[in-house]
Amino acid sequence: MKDLEEVVLTMEEMESLRLKDYKNLDQVTAAEKMKTSQSTFQRILTSARQKIALAIVEGKALEIERE
């Protein structure tokens, strides 16, 4: 794993995935929990999903950013 290029998920992106895909919340509720607008939540979620797809398709390591 140490030799692989990395794709880094921010904590915001990880939280959006957790709320929407893991907890199965609707976008409005998930956005409220993150204290953001629905459009901003959608942007964060889309970015997270794109990064995950990139890591899978191109065989890159996925790292979750630590604060």
Steps between C-alpha positions, in 0.01 A plus 500: 500500500784741574602500133154593370398851410245632749161659464410700811145534630438801722313457827206686342494259208517201733215636711283558193554137394424377850175692523372436147631157405561330837219650710273528192376848588335718239705796379298763684544325835866425436567862403328617819715268710811642333364854551531582131272570207368215290694623196826511697430154640447371144830653388688338791333163442573509126865578567525209745341255258727613216808450715389151601429407137844631399670293771315183397537539123864610505608276790600782734509495879216681675599708800266679736634837605544543874433837657 
